[in-house]
Amino acid sequence: MDVDLGDLNAFLAVARAKGFREAARATGASASGLSEAVRRLETRLGVRLLHRTTRSVAPTEAGARLLERLGPALGEVEAALDIVNRFRDRPAGTLKLNVPVIAARLILPTILPGFLDAYPEIQLEIVAEDNFVDLLASGCDAGIRYDERLEQDMIAVPIGPRVQRFAAGAAPGYLARRGVPAHPRDLLDHACLRGRFANRGLVPWEFTRQGETVRVEPAGPLVVSLSTAFDLLIASAIAGAGIVTSFEDLLRPHFDSGALVPVLEDWWERFPGPFLYYPGRRLVPAPLRAFIDYVKAHPVQDGSA
């Protein structure tokens, strides 16, 4: 039977993402193009593969059976084609990474320029978001996450600084007006500028010193989306609106310039740096192998991110 490989990939993407729009975001294709590809495949096979409603997409019994066999089969096809790539002088192709927004800002700028210069025939696509996603369903080859959000069947490679800290700071004028907190609980009497991740509540502030951990839920005049509007938090803190917390590396330039003053520095929490992760059950594509090897050969020193 003459079936287009692209149509099969379209069906796989839509079934895994459970929607045409979601699959379009994951693959970079248009929702209408994916819909047409699936319709073409169903016509060629003579059977409906997906139940479609205005709110959801789900495989039919036939679609579920095809999906079960198709994923591994297409993975083998990709692996077979990638073997040819290894006979090139330099690996080529597309490498798609799913990373947290903070990693796109602090980790990747120290790594990507050198990697892209070393491998000019690799096209790198970065999807920056803070929701934890299924790599295979999203069409990504690998991702970057912190240890507590790694799945057990993933291979993890250290990337970026191995130790990081959460910092707190405020403008000199604010501290002159409101006083300098001496203990994390003092923050309950201060204007604190806070953020939330998508589909999650406000992120609590946690501080640690000499084995003691204090978690506080301070109030404040401003709450923003950490994924898209964190610059607004920092700008507001610099303007004197209150106290802000974030990765030390993100606040460090403002500490160095004097625009912000460190607050509760001896309580700043230390935590392990992030990992590059990818599925351990698949052959590693040549572009991803090149990136892994580059990351291992060019470790980022702590404090340099």
WOWO-V958258 format. One record per run of one state. SS is the DSSP state (a for helix, b for strand, c for the rest). FROM is the first residue (numbers start at 0). TO is the last residue. If there is no record, write none. Layout:
ss=SS from=FROM to=TO
ss=SS from=FROM to=TO
This chain:
ss=c from=0 to=3
ss=a from=4 to=16
ss=c from=17 to=18
ss=a from=19 to=26
ss=c from=27 to=29
ss=a from=30 to=44
ss=c from=45 to=48
ss=b from=49 to=51
ss=c from=52 to=55
ss=b from=56 to=58
ss=c from=59 to=59
ss=a from=60 to=84
ss=c from=85 to=91
ss=b from=92 to=98
ss=c from=99 to=99
ss=a from=100 to=105
ss=c from=106 to=106
ss=a from=107 to=109
ss=c from=110 to=110
ss=a from=111 to=117
ss=c from=118 to=120
ss=b from=121 to=127
ss=c from=128 to=133
ss=a from=134 to=137
ss=c from=138 to=140
ss=b from=141 to=144
ss=c from=145 to=145
ss=a from=146 to=148
ss=c from=149 to=152
ss=b from=153 to=157
ss=c from=158 to=161
ss=b from=162 to=169
ss=c from=170 to=170
ss=a from=171 to=177
ss=c from=178 to=182
ss=a from=183 to=188
ss=c from=189 to=190
ss=b from=191 to=195
ss=c from=196 to=200
ss=b from=201 to=201
ss=c from=202 to=203
ss=b from=204 to=208
ss=c from=209 to=210
ss=b from=211 to=215
ss=c from=216 to=220
ss=b from=221 to=224
ss=c from=225 to=228
ss=a from=229 to=237
ss=c from=238 to=241
ss=b from=242 to=246
ss=a from=247 to=256
ss=c from=257 to=259
ss=b from=260 to=261
ss=c from=262 to=263
ss=a from=264 to=266
ss=c from=267 to=268
ss=b from=269 to=271
ss=c from=272 to=273
ss=b from=274 to=278
ss=c from=279 to=284
ss=a from=285 to=296
ss=c from=297 to=304
